[in-house]
Every structure is written in structure tokens, then in C-alpha cells.
Amino acid sequence: MKLKVILNDQQSPDDYKLLRTAVSTVASLRDSAVLRFTDDGLTIISTSKAFLTDSTNTSSLRGDTDQLWCHLPRDMFLSFTLASIRQFNTVTMEYNCDALLTAFKRYDKIISQGTATQFKISLIPSSQWNQTVTQQDEDQETVNPMHILNITFQEVVYVNNAPMNNATYGDEAQNGSAYSNNGANTKCIVHNFKVPVKLLFKVQDVSIVEPSIENGSLILYDLPPSTGAFGQAFLNFMKRIERYSNVRDIRLHSVSKKNKDEDENEDQNNGQLKIIIDNELHWYLEICWNGPLTFNAVTPNETVDKPQQSSQKKQILPTTAPSSLLTRAQQQASGTDSALDPREKDDMFNIENSEAMISHNSSSAENSMLGDYSNDNSKEHGLQDISRMVEQAERDNNLLNEVIIRAKDWKVCSKLYLACDEAMLLISHDSSCVFQWALQGDTSDEEKGRISYYITRSKALP
């Protein structure tokens, strides 16, 4: 088994930034994660319950929990050397997020001072750097082998013929620095960080599979850029649920028109996105986004099913192509229309660019007041028929997508929204939702990677 990759911030600043963003994003959510190196590149995997270890010391990712997947292509590295006996030269390991992020922070400090140096990552057995670690016995095959991710880079320090003490930087047991003279006024510091990792067995590796999205009614929203004019307002909309600490589940409610007029402005708000809190304490809250929001719906007319797959339940893998979520969904999905939920709303008030609507259960006193107007039924009967016709027309012309998720998972999305510029939200009706954004450099608009946050439903719709 061999692993060695090299990056350089000076030669490819965008590529280093993408890797730095992926590592810092995962570290902001989890204490530990999984690195998977293959011939295609690097995948960083994180979940709220990463591993479940039983008596046989086998572990796998839970499919019913939220998962974060970061895909980075191979060509972003200056050098990529990988050798393994597994399929696709796969090397999978579990690591501590803070330990790896510490090396990146130190490298950021060095390159900010103008030092041009390479960021080298290599995998070595722990026995090669620590003599106290002995090779495991053959009868201990159930224990995951410990290895070290060795990270090295240099720092050039300019001095005025001043002596430099040969002291180590950081923890002597893991990290250290070596000093050498490169001239009368410069000295070179070699930083060395050793991040302990636990290699995963093949049975553990194959059990880590990226979640799939079941076909059905799908809708994809292009969210406002976080750095744009509506970025702060949309962030406030996402974080509104943090005011209610006793809320465990929320319902994402999206409504979109089936058919758009040809003369309709593309920037017009054709989609509607709400956060509904239907609390068991008999209070109901709707938080609506009133700003611009573009959407793309997957309908049966946009999908061509293969004959051999017509009798099978199909699933959508959002990682089958480097294009957007909608393009991948249109290739395999077959959408189904849902009826719009006609819920009456009261007490409307605007807050910035979101709208909250609160309604309470009707009391017996309110029901008794309705009886006072029973004499006007003959006049109102015609109006009620017209109202029903209008509601039915709205159902026929709109697509409804709803899913109930955990409130804490939505809070993670609001945290991820700050780290990205342009994000997308895919909602699968009564199944799951995906929060995804593409990783792009500052000098190129080409997509070089993507980060996807998969959220499964917490319970079925009522």
C-alpha cells in the first residue's frame, strides 16, 4: 500500500483552496471523518454516527442518518501516487478532523507570509516512525491497523545572522520542525505533522455507500448566493427555527408551477419555499421565503425510461455525473404529481424577506360564532363553489413537495450555507432532501468538486 499526494498553493491556488474548504467544512461539523483515496481522486465522508462497532469490530455507515460527502478530482493534485490491492486502488481511513485541520492552518500562516512551498501528504505505518509501536500479532486480525498521515512543508525565515534554536514546534510526540541554513540571511524550517489514522478493512470500506435519492416528485431550488444581495436575508430565513429550542422536526414545503408562461421573466419568483412547524403543543407556524427563488422540477415528460428498467424501482445517484443535481435527476427520475395542501393561514406579518404565518386550533367559541351567519348560506353557497374551483385549479397547476426532517439537520444546512457561494436544495417528496454546492476556484468557473449533504426524513408525512 502506497499513498503520496502533493499540492502547491503558488502553482495551483484554486486547487489548494478547494481541499482546504472541504477539510474545514467537515471539521466544523464532526470530530472524525473518513478519507477515501481512489484512482478518481479523494472523497471525504462524514456522518453524525460514523461507525457502529459490534463484538466483531466491524463497522459501517448508517443509512438513516445525515451524511456529508465531498468529492475532489485527481487532477487537482500536482502529484498523485496511489497503490493498493483493492479495486480502483482504494485506500480508506478514518481520521481526526481537528488534527488534520491543524496542519492546514499552519500551512495557511506560512503561505500568507509569502513562502512558496509544497504541501506533501504521505501514508506510513506507525511502526516506521515510533519504535515503541510493535507489529500486531497475526491472531489480532480484527483490530484496524494504525497508520500515520505524514504532512510536511517548508518555511523560509529571513534573519540577520541571528542564531536559531533547534526547538520543536507543536507536540513532540507527533509534530516537529527541523532547521537548516540556506544562506546568510535565511533559514529553512521543515514542518512535519503526523496525523494518526485507522485503516478500514475491505468489508468496512464496501459498506460505505453514498446515499441514493428515490424517484418520485423532485424539485431543485437554486438558492440565492450567500454573498449576494439576498444572501443575508436567506440566511436569516434558514436560521429562524433556532428561536424555538423545543422544536425537533420541521417540514420543508415547496410549491412550484407545472407550466410557465413563455413571456414570464426567468428571475421571477415562480417557486415557493416554506418551513412549517406543526408542534404537538397545538400551535402551528409557517416561515416563508418571499425573495427571488428559481426552481427546476422533474416531470415524467422530461424522463425517458429504459424498457428493461420499467418494472424496477429506480434510484437517483447524485454522483453519477459532474453536472448539476437536476441533470442527474432528469436522466433517471420519473416524477409524480402531488396535490397541494390547502391549509388556511391567519395573522400574517413580514419579517425582512421572510414571512411567518401563525394559526391556532379553532375553539368551540369560534365554532359557535359561525352559527350566527347560517342565514347567509344561500348567498355564500355560490362563492364557496367558486373558491373550490380556484383551489382545484391551483392543485392542477402546481407541484407540491414536502418532507419532514430533523431541525438539527436544517441548522447544519444554515452553517454550510455560509461556507458556499452558490448552493442548491433538492427535495424528494416524503423521502429526503439534499443540500449541495459546487466547488469552484477564484480564477475559473469550472466545477472541480462538490459537497453534498444528504438528509433523510425523520418521519413520514401525515
JOZISUL-V536050 format. One record per residue. N is the residue number from 0. RES is the residue in three letters. PSI is psi in radians with two decimals (NA if undefined). OMEGA is omega in whole degrees, -180 to 180 (* if undefined). Layout:
n-><N | N>
res-><RES | RES>
psi-><PSI | PSI>
omega-><OMEGA | OMEGA>
This chain:
n-><0 | 1 | 2 | 3 | 4 | 5 | 6 | 7 | 8 | 9 | 10 | 11 | 12 | 13 | 14 | 15 | 16 | 17 | 18 | 19 | 20 | 21 | 22 | 23 | 24 | 25 | 26 | 27 | 28 | 29 | 30 | 31 | 32 | 33 | 34 | 35 | 36 | 37 | 38 | 39 | 40 | 41 | 42 | 43 | 44 | 45 | 46 | 47 | 48 | 49 | 50 | 51 | 52 | 53 | 54 | 55 | 56 | 57 | 58 | 59 | 60 | 61 | 62 | 63 | 64 | 65 | 66 | 67 | 68 | 69 | 70 | 71 | 72 | 73 | 74 | 75 | 76 | 77 | 78 | 79 | 80 | 81 | 82 | 83 | 84 | 85 | 86 | 87 | 88 | 89 | 90 | 91 | 92 | 93 | 94 | 95 | 96 | 97 | 98 | 99 | 100 | 101 | 102 | 103 | 104 | 105 | 106 | 107 | 108 | 109 | 110 | 111 | 112 | 113 | 114 | 115 | 116 | 117 | 118 | 119 | 120 | 121 | 122 | 123 | 124 | 125 | 126 | 127 | 128 | 129 | 130 | 131 | 132 | 133 | 134 | 135 | 136 | 137 | 138 | 139 | 140 | 141 | 142 | 143 | 144 | 145 | 146 | 147 | 148 | 149 | 150 | 151 | 152 | 153 | 154 | 155 | 156 | 157 | 158 | 159 | 160 | 161 | 162 | 163 | 164 | 165 | 166 | 167 | 168 | 169 | 170 | 171 | 172 | 173 | 174 | 175 | 176 | 177 | 178 | 179 | 180 | 181 | 182 | 183 | 184 | 185 | 186 | 187 | 188 | 189 | 190 | 191 | 192 | 193 | 194 | 195 | 196 | 197 | 198 | 199 | 200 | 201 | 202 | 203 | 204 | 205 | 206 | 207 | 208 | 209 | 210 | 211 | 212 | 213 | 214 | 215 | 216 | 217 | 218 | 219 | 220 | 221 | 222 | 223 | 224 | 225 | 226 | 227 | 228 | 229 | 230 | 231 | 232 | 233 | 234 | 235 | 236 | 237 | 238 | 239 | 240 | 241 | 242 | 243 | 244 | 245 | 246 | 247 | 248 | 249 | 250 | 251 | 252 | 253 | 254 | 255 | 256 | 257 | 258 | 259 | 260 | 261 | 262 | 263 | 264 | 265 | 266 | 267 | 268 | 269 | 270 | 271 | 272 | 273 | 274 | 275 | 276 | 277 | 278 | 279 | 280 | 281 | 282 | 283 | 284 | 285 | 286 | 287 | 288 | 289 | 290 | 291 | 292 | 293 | 294 | 295 | 296 | 297 | 298 | 299 | 300 | 301 | 302 | 303 | 304 | 305 | 306 | 307 | 308 | 309 | 310 | 311 | 312 | 313 | 314 | 315 | 316 | 317 | 318 | 319 | 320 | 321 | 322 | 323 | 324 | 325 | 326 | 327 | 328 | 329 | 330 | 331 | 332 | 333 | 334 | 335 | 336 | 337 | 338 | 339 | 340 | 341 | 342 | 343 | 344 | 345 | 346 | 347 | 348 | 349 | 350 | 351 | 352 | 353 | 354 | 355 | 356 | 357 | 358 | 359 | 360 | 361 | 362 | 363 | 364 | 365 | 366 | 367 | 368 | 369 | 370 | 371 | 372 | 373 | 374 | 375 | 376 | 377 | 378 | 379 | 380 | 381 | 382 | 383 | 384 | 385 | 386 | 387 | 388 | 389 | 390 | 391 | 392 | 393 | 394 | 395 | 396 | 397 | 398 | 399 | 400 | 401 | 402 | 403 | 404 | 405 | 406 | 407 | 408 | 409 | 410 | 411 | 412 | 413 | 414 | 415 | 416 | 417 | 418 | 419 | 420 | 421 | 422 | 423 | 424 | 425 | 426 | 427 | 428 | 429 | 430 | 431 | 432 | 433 | 434 | 435 | 436 | 437 | 438 | 439 | 440 | 441 | 442 | 443 | 444 | 445 | 446 | 447 | 448 | 449 | 450 | 451 | 452 | 453 | 454 | 455 | 456 | 457 | 458 | 459 | 460 | 461>
res-><MET | LYS | LEU | LYS | VAL | ILE | LEU | ASN | ASP | GLN | GLN | SER | PRO | ASP | ASP | TYR | LYS | LEU | LEU | ARG | THR | ALA | VAL | SER | THR | VAL | ALA | SER | LEU | ARG | ASP | SER | ALA | VAL | LEU | ARG | PHE | THR | ASP | ASP | GLY | LEU | THR | ILE | ILE | SER | THR | SER | LYS | ALA | PHE | LEU | THR | ASP | SER | THR | ASN | THR | SER | SER | LEU | ARG | GLY | ASP | THR | ASP | GLN | LEU | TRP | CYS | HIS | LEU | PRO | ARG | ASP | MET | PHE | LEU | SER | PHE | THR | LEU | ALA | SER | ILE | ARG | GLN | PHE | ASN | THR | VAL | THR | MET | GLU | TYR | ASN | CYS | ASP | ALA | LEU | LEU | THR | ALA | PHE | LYS | ARG | TYR | ASP | LYS | ILE | ILE | SER | GLN | GLY | THR | ALA | THR | GLN | PHE | LYS | ILE | SER | LEU | ILE | PRO | SER | SER | GLN | TRP | ASN | GLN | THR | VAL | THR | GLN | GLN | ASP | GLU | ASP | GLN | GLU | THR | VAL | ASN | PRO | MET | HIS | ILE | LEU | ASN | ILE | THR | PHE | GLN | GLU | VAL | VAL | TYR | VAL | ASN | ASN | ALA | PRO | MET | ASN | ASN | ALA | THR | TYR | GLY | ASP | GLU | ALA | GLN | ASN | GLY | SER | ALA | TYR | SER | ASN | ASN | GLY | ALA | ASN | THR | LYS | CYS | ILE | VAL | HIS | ASN | PHE | LYS | VAL | PRO | VAL | LYS | LEU | LEU | PHE | LYS | VAL | GLN | ASP | VAL | SER | ILE | VAL | GLU | PRO | SER | ILE | GLU | ASN | GLY | SER | LEU | ILE | LEU | TYR | ASP | LEU | PRO | PRO | SER | THR | GLY | ALA | PHE | GLY | GLN | ALA | PHE | LEU | ASN | PHE | MET | LYS | ARG | ILE | GLU | ARG | TYR | SER | ASN | VAL | ARG | ASP | ILE | ARG | LEU | HIS | SER | VAL | SER | LYS | LYS | ASN | LYS | ASP | GLU | ASP | GLU | ASN | GLU | ASP | GLN | ASN | ASN | GLY | GLN | LEU | LYS | ILE | ILE | ILE | ASP | ASN | GLU | LEU | HIS | TRP | TYR | LEU | GLU | ILE | CYS | TRP | ASN | GLY | PRO | LEU | THR | PHE | ASN | ALA | VAL | THR | PRO | ASN | GLU | THR | VAL | ASP | LYS | PRO | GLN | GLN | SER | SER | GLN | LYS | LYS | GLN | ILE | LEU | PRO | THR | THR | ALA | PRO | SER | SER | LEU | LEU | THR | ARG | ALA | GLN | GLN | GLN | ALA | SER | GLY | THR | ASP | SER | ALA | LEU | ASP | PRO | ARG | GLU | LYS | ASP | ASP | MET | PHE | ASN | ILE | GLU | ASN | SER | GLU | ALA | MET | ILE | SER | HIS | ASN | SER | SER | SER | ALA | GLU | ASN | SER | MET | LEU | GLY | ASP | TYR | SER | ASN | ASP | ASN | SER | LYS | GLU | HIS | GLY | LEU | GLN | ASP | ILE | SER | ARG | MET | VAL | GLU | GLN | ALA | GLU | ARG | ASP | ASN | ASN | LEU | LEU | ASN | GLU | VAL | ILE | ILE | ARG | ALA | LYS | ASP | TRP | LYS | VAL | CYS | SER | LYS | LEU | TYR | LEU | ALA | CYS | ASP | GLU | ALA | MET | LEU | LEU | ILE | SER | HIS | ASP | SER | SER | CYS | VAL | PHE | GLN | TRP | ALA | LEU | GLN | GLY | ASP | THR | SER | ASP | GLU | GLU | LYS | GLY | ARG | ILE | SER | TYR | TYR | ILE | THR | ARG | SER | LYS | ALA | LEU | PRO>
psi-><2.29 | 2.38 | 2.20 | 2.10 | 2.66 | 2.37 | 2.80 | 2.11 | -0.52 | -0.74 | -0.62 | 1.32 | -0.57 | -0.72 | -0.74 | -0.68 | -0.67 | -0.79 | -0.71 | -0.71 | -0.74 | -0.77 | -0.75 | -0.59 | -0.78 | -0.69 | -0.48 | -0.22 | -0.62 | 2.80 | -0.54 | 2.70 | -3.07 | 2.32 | 2.23 | 1.94 | 2.25 | 3.14 | -0.40 | -0.37 | -2.56 | 2.39 | 2.22 | 2.18 | 2.33 | 2.48 | 2.74 | -0.55 | 1.44 | -0.88 | 2.47 | 1.96 | 2.20 | -2.88 | -0.42 | 0.08 | 0.53 | 2.53 | 2.73 | 2.84 | 2.47 | 2.28 | -0.22 | 0.33 | 2.89 | 2.48 | 2.48 | 2.18 | 2.19 | 2.11 | 2.16 | 2.25 | 2.85 | -0.59 | -0.05 | -0.25 | 2.48 | -0.64 | 2.37 | 1.78 | 2.12 | 2.30 | 2.17 | 2.69 | -0.16 | 2.94 | 2.44 | 0.40 | 0.80 | 2.29 | 2.01 | 2.37 | 2.68 | 2.40 | 2.88 | 2.18 | -0.75 | -0.64 | -0.73 | -0.65 | -0.51 | -0.70 | -0.69 | -0.67 | -0.69 | -0.68 | -0.66 | -0.69 | -0.63 | -0.80 | -0.42 | -0.36 | -0.02 | 0.12 | 2.22 | 1.97 | 2.75 | 2.53 | 1.84 | 2.34 | 2.21 | 2.69 | 2.18 | 2.58 | 2.58 | -0.44 | -0.32 | -0.33 | -0.29 | 1.92 | -0.34 | -0.26 | 2.10 | 2.79 | 2.46 | 2.60 | 2.72 | -0.44 | 0.01 | 0.87 | -0.32 | -0.16 | 2.26 | 2.27 | 2.43 | 2.31 | -3.13 | 2.29 | 1.88 | 2.04 | 2.16 | 2.55 | 2.82 | 2.73 | 2.25 | 2.15 | 2.29 | 2.15 | 2.84 | 1.25 | 0.51 | 2.39 | 2.57 | 2.20 | 2.43 | 1.26 | 2.71 | 2.71 | 2.21 | -2.69 | 2.17 | -0.46 | -0.42 | -0.76 | 2.57 | 3.00 | 2.43 | 2.50 | 2.54 | 2.69 | 2.21 | 0.04 | -3.12 | -0.58 | 0.14 | 2.57 | 2.53 | 2.25 | 2.16 | 1.94 | 2.39 | 2.02 | 2.32 | 1.96 | 2.00 | 2.38 | 2.71 | 1.99 | 2.50 | 2.48 | 2.92 | -0.69 | -0.53 | -0.65 | -0.78 | -0.33 | -0.21 | 1.74 | 2.38 | 2.37 | 2.62 | 2.75 | 2.10 | 2.54 | 2.88 | -2.63 | 2.05 | 2.51 | 2.43 | 2.18 | 2.35 | 1.84 | 2.67 | 2.45 | 2.43 | -0.45 | 0.08 | -2.96 | -0.53 | 0.15 | -0.85 | -0.64 | -0.72 | -0.58 | -0.70 | -0.63 | -0.74 | -0.61 | 0.06 | -0.56 | -0.24 | -0.22 | -0.32 | 1.71 | -0.35 | 0.08 | 2.20 | -0.67 | 2.57 | 2.79 | 2.09 | 2.14 | 2.06 | 2.35 | 2.31 | 2.65 | 2.42 | -0.75 | 2.30 | 2.50 | 2.56 | -0.57 | 0.17 | 2.45 | 2.34 | -0.51 | -0.02 | 2.65 | 1.56 | -0.30 | 2.72 | 2.28 | 2.25 | 2.70 | 2.02 | 2.26 | 1.89 | 1.52 | 2.59 | -0.19 | 0.37 | 0.73 | 2.58 | 2.36 | 2.37 | 2.26 | 2.00 | 2.50 | 2.11 | -0.04 | -3.07 | 2.44 | 2.01 | 2.62 | 2.86 | 2.17 | 2.56 | 2.04 | 2.86 | -0.51 | -0.35 | 0.01 | 2.39 | 1.98 | 2.47 | 2.52 | -0.70 | -0.21 | 0.04 | -0.51 | 0.03 | 2.67 | 2.02 | 2.71 | 2.75 | 2.16 | 1.94 | -0.01 | 0.28 | -0.18 | 2.70 | 0.07 | -2.95 | 2.97 | -0.65 | -0.77 | -0.74 | -0.63 | -0.65 | -0.38 | -0.47 | -0.31 | 2.74 | 1.76 | 2.66 | 2.42 | 2.55 | 2.71 | 2.52 | 2.38 | 1.87 | 1.53 | 2.25 | 2.48 | 2.47 | 2.99 | 1.23 | 2.33 | 2.47 | 2.41 | 1.87 | -2.10 | 0.33 | 2.81 | 2.24 | 2.38 | 2.24 | 2.33 | 2.55 | 2.81 | 2.48 | 2.39 | 2.98 | -0.53 | -0.69 | -0.65 | -0.61 | -0.54 | -0.53 | -0.46 | -0.36 | -0.33 | 0.35 | -0.39 | -0.30 | 0.27 | -0.58 | -0.60 | -0.60 | -0.24 | -0.73 | -0.66 | -0.64 | -0.66 | -0.70 | -0.67 | -0.71 | -0.66 | -0.68 | -0.76 | -0.70 | -0.66 | -0.64 | -0.68 | -0.69 | -0.45 | 0.10 | 2.66 | 2.33 | 2.21 | 2.19 | 2.59 | 2.45 | 2.14 | 2.95 | 2.49 | -0.60 | -0.52 | -0.64 | -0.56 | -0.58 | -0.68 | -0.69 | -0.57 | -0.68 | -0.51 | -0.55 | -0.47 | -0.14 | 2.82 | -0.90 | 2.17 | 2.82 | 2.61 | 2.05 | 2.22 | 2.14 | 2.18 | 2.15 | 0.55 | -1.12 | 3.11 | 2.73 | 2.23 | 2.02 | 2.56 | 2.64 | 2.54 | 2.06 | 2.64 | 3.02 | -0.49 | -0.06 | 2.50 | 0.04 | 2.38 | 2.12 | -0.09 | 3.05 | 2.70 | 2.21 | 2.31 | 1.90 | 2.27 | 2.09 | 2.76 | 2.54 | -0.49 | 2.86 | 2.76 | 2.54 | NA>
omega-><-178 | 179 | 176 | 179 | -177 | 172 | 177 | -177 | -179 | -178 | 180 | -178 | -180 | -179 | 178 | 180 | 179 | 178 | 178 | 179 | -180 | -178 | -179 | 178 | 179 | -179 | 179 | -178 | -171 | 174 | -180 | -179 | -176 | 172 | 178 | 177 | 176 | 177 | -179 | -180 | -175 | 175 | 177 | -174 | 180 | 178 | -177 | 175 | -168 | -174 | 174 | -175 | 178 | -176 | 179 | 178 | 173 | -175 | 179 | 179 | 176 | 179 | -176 | 179 | 178 | -177 | 178 | -179 | 178 | -179 | 179 | -176 | -178 | -174 | 177 | 179 | 175 | 178 | -178 | -180 | -176 | 179 | -180 | 180 | -180 | -179 | -178 | -179 | -174 | 172 | -175 | -177 | 175 | -174 | 175 | -173 | -178 | -180 | 179 | -179 | 178 | 178 | 179 | 179 | 178 | 178 | 177 | -180 | -178 | -178 | 176 | 177 | 176 | 180 | 177 | -177 | 180 | 178 | -174 | 178 | 178 | -179 | 179 | 175 | -178 | -179 | -179 | -180 | 180 | -177 | -180 | 179 | -179 | 178 | -179 | 179 | -178 | -179 | 179 | -176 | -177 | -179 | 179 | -179 | 178 | 176 | -178 | 167 | -178 | -178 | -178 | 172 | -174 | 176 | 179 | -178 | 179 | -179 | 178 | 179 | 180 | 178 | -179 | -180 | 180 | 180 | -178 | 178 | 178 | -177 | -177 | -178 | -177 | -172 | 179 | -180 | 176 | -174 | 177 | 179 | 176 | -179 | -177 | -174 | -180 | 173 | -176 | 177 | 178 | 179 | -177 | 178 | 180 | -178 | 178 | 178 | 178 | 179 | 180 | 177 | -178 | -180 | 176 | -178 | -177 | 179 | 178 | -176 | 180 | -178 | 177 | -179 | -180 | -179 | -177 | 178 | -177 | 175 | -178 | 178 | 169 | -174 | 178 | 178 | -178 | 180 | -178 | -176 | -178 | -177 | -179 | 179 | 179 | 176 | 176 | 176 | -179 | -175 | -178 | -177 | 179 | 177 | -175 | -174 | -177 | -180 | 180 | -178 | 175 | 179 | 174 | -175 | -180 | 179 | 180 | 179 | 179 | -176 | 177 | 175 | -178 | -179 | -177 | -180 | -179 | -179 | -178 | -178 | -180 | 179 | 180 | -179 | -179 | 168 | -176 | 176 | 178 | -172 | 177 | 179 | 173 | 169 | -171 | -177 | 174 | 176 | -173 | 174 | -177 | -179 | -180 | -178 | 178 | -177 | 173 | -179 | 177 | -178 | -180 | -179 | -178 | -173 | 175 | -178 | 176 | -177 | -177 | -180 | -174 | -178 | -178 | 175 | -174 | 177 | -178 | 173 | -177 | -178 | -178 | -180 | -179 | -178 | -175 | 179 | -178 | -179 | 178 | -180 | -179 | -178 | -173 | -171 | 171 | -172 | 175 | -177 | 178 | -180 | -180 | -179 | -178 | 180 | -180 | -176 | -180 | 172 | -176 | 174 | -177 | 174 | -177 | 179 | 175 | -176 | 179 | 179 | -176 | 175 | -180 | 178 | -180 | 179 | 179 | 179 | 179 | 179 | 180 | 179 | 179 | -179 | -180 | -178 | -178 | -179 | -178 | -176 | -178 | -179 | -176 | -178 | 179 | 178 | 179 | 178 | 178 | 179 | 179 | 179 | 178 | 180 | 179 | 178 | 177 | 178 | -178 | -175 | -177 | 174 | -179 | 175 | 180 | 175 | 178 | -179 | 177 | -180 | -179 | 177 | 177 | 177 | 175 | 178 | 178 | 176 | 178 | -179 | 179 | -175 | -176 | 179 | 179 | -176 | 178 | 179 | 178 | -179 | 174 | -171 | 176 | -179 | -174 | 172 | -177 | 174 | -172 | 171 | -178 | 177 | -179 | 179 | 180 | -176 | -178 | 178 | -179 | 179 | -180 | 179 | 179 | 177 | -178 | 178 | -176 | 180 | 176 | -179 | 178 | 174 | -177 | 178 | 179 | *>
